[in-house]
Every structure is written in C-alpha cells, then in structure tokens.
Amino acid sequence: MIVWLNGTHGVGKTTTSRLLQPLLPDARILDPEKVGETLMDVRPTLRTTDDFQHWDPWRPLVVETARQVLQYVGGTLVMPQTVLVERYWREIADGLAAHGIPVRHFVLHTDTDTLRDRIRNDTDMGPSTFRFSRVEPYSEAARTWLHAEAEVVDTTDATAEQAARQIASAVLG
C-alpha cells in the first residue's frame, strides 16, 4: 500500500511523514522528490522548467520506483509529495492502480494565512520564494479537484504529530 501525503509546500508533509512512518507496520518513506532530483542531474540538462513534475518521465518513474521498492520490501510506502496538476495525479494514481497497488491519498491542508506564516517562519528552510509561489496554485487545485480526490487532514490547529496519528488511525481503521 501507498500512503500519499499531498498538500502545498510548507504545510508539513515531510515532518508528518517522518512521524507517520513508525505508526504504520512495515512502513518506509519514499520521497518522490528524489526522482525529480535524479532527473535534474541529467547532463546536458532536460528542457528548462520551474518544476521537475513537468518533465514527462517523472510520473512513470515515480510509479515504477514505488512498484520496485514495494516488490522488494513489501509493507507500506509513505510518499510525501505535492502534486497540484490533476493530470499528473491521474497518471500516478492510474499507474499504481495498473500494478494493483492500493493508494490512500491524504491532503494536509491549512488556511492561507497560517500557511504563509509557516513558510515565513520555517526554521529549517527559511522563507522560500518557491513555496510562496505555490500557495495560489494549491488553493486553485484544492477548490477544483484535489480535496475531492483525497482525504483532507486540516492542520491549521493541529501539530504534525496529531496529523500523523489521525492518518495512521484512518489507514489502520
């Protein structure tokens, strides 16, 4: 099984995934961003883009990487990654389904003011122009398709630990 943690940049996916992993039996974290980083290392570089998700190989490589890892170790993969383009999510979800891999898709959500405050005051990464640039695209995705496609976990007044426990409870039933 895959537990996909979606939501905009700065909402707490990475932290929540680290706290969620030990709550799920035989769980491991697989960060799809590493697939993007691998593509960013191709030389000469692939066409210029502001987001590696726009490169066509990224989505099938994420699916294949998850399939291979699950085939090798079994259990559950916790995958923290923002996906705001519906077509990209469909490619990933359909690709995993074609391999018979069940996915629980969660969206970590917070209100815009809280999100901007978290980005501005992030002690690990500091304020991030990239993260700020994704606030509006996230709002658009949330309004048009994303919240209908996932289980929404409101983190406005919840800690990452509370969010992780809520997701674990939902997954373990």
N, C-alpha and C positions, 0 to 999 in steps of 0.2 A: 504494500500500500504506500501511497504517497500522501503526505500532509503538506499541501502547498500553502505557504503564508504569503499572501499578496497584500497590497496596500502601498501607499505612496512612500517615497524616500523620506526617511526620518521619522516614520511612525513607530518603529521599534521591532521590525521583523527579525533582524539578526539577533538582537538581545532575546526576544521571545523564543526564537528557535533554539538558542542555547539552553534556555530554561525548560523548554518543552521536551527536548530530546531525552533527558533522563526519566521523564514521567511516562514515556511510552516504551513498552517492552521491545527489545531488539531494534531500537531506533538509532539511526545515524543521520547526520546533517550532510546534505549535498547542496552546495551553493551554485546555482546555475550561472551566477556572475563569473565564476571561474572559467566556464565555457566561453563566455564573451571575452574574458581576458586572454585566453588562448588565441582567439581569432584576432584580437588586437595586436598580437605578436607576429602575425603573418607578415613576411617581408618579400617583396615590396608590399606595402600596406594595401588592404582592401579599400574600396571606394570610401571617400570621406563621408562620415555621418556623425550625428551628435549622440547616437545611441546604438550600441552593438546589436540590439534586438532587431534593427532594420536590416541587418545582413541576413540573407535568406538561409545560410547554413546554420545559424544559431539555433533556431527552433528544432529542427530534426536532430541536431547534435545533442540538445538538452534531453530530448526523448530517448535517444539511443544511449546516452551516458547513464540516465536513470535506469533504463532497462538492463544494461550490462551490470551495473552496480547491484541492482536487486537480484539479478540472476546469480551473482557471485556470493552475496552475503545474506539475501533474504531480509525479512523483517520489514521495517518501515523507514522510508526516507522522509525527512523533514526538509523541505525545499523553500527557503525564503527568497522570494524574487518578485519585484514589481513587474507586472505585465498590465499595461493600460490600453493596449490596442486589442480590440476584441478578436480580430482575425488571427493575431498571434496567439492569443489564449486558445482559440479553437484549434489551431494547428497542434499545439502542445497537448491539449486535453484529448483531441481525437487520436493523436499519435500514441499516447499512452493507452487509451482505450483499445486501440487496434492490437496492442500487445497484451490485453487482458489485465492491465494494471489499474486497480481502483484508485481514485483520487478524491481526497477530502480537501476542498478548496475553501480556505478561510481568508477573509479580508480584515486586516487590522485597520480600524477607522478611528479618526479623531476629528473634532471640528477644526476648521481652518485656523482660527486664532491660536488654539493650543498647538497645532502642528507648526505654525510659523515660529512660535515661542520655543518649541523643542529644537527646531533647526537652528535658530539664532543662538541658543544656549547649549548646544551639544558640546560637552567637554572632551569627547573623543575626536570628533572630526572638525569641530569648529563650525562657524556659519558656512553654508555651502550654496553658491550661486546655482549649481546644478540642481540641488534639492529644492531650492525655491522655485526653479523653473518648472518643476513637475507638480506643483500644488494645483494649478488650474487644470492641467490635463487629467489629474486624478479626480478632481471634482466633476469634470465632464464624464469620465468613464463611470464613476460611481452613480451619477444621475441616469446615464443612458443604458448601461448594461452590467457593470461589474457587480453591484450589490445584488442583482437578480441572479447572478451566476455563482454566488458563493455564500458561505455562512459568515455574516458580519459580526465582528467582535469589536465593540465600542471600547476604545482605550482612553477616552477623554478623561475619565476619572479613575482609571484602573492602572495598576502597575503592570510591568511586563510579566512579573511573576503571577499576578492574578489572571492575566490574559492566557498565559501558558497553562495554568490549571483549568481554565474554562475550556480551552481547546482540547486538552487531554481528556477531560470529562466527556466532551462531545464524541471524541474518537473512540473512547473505551466503552461508551454507552452505559 
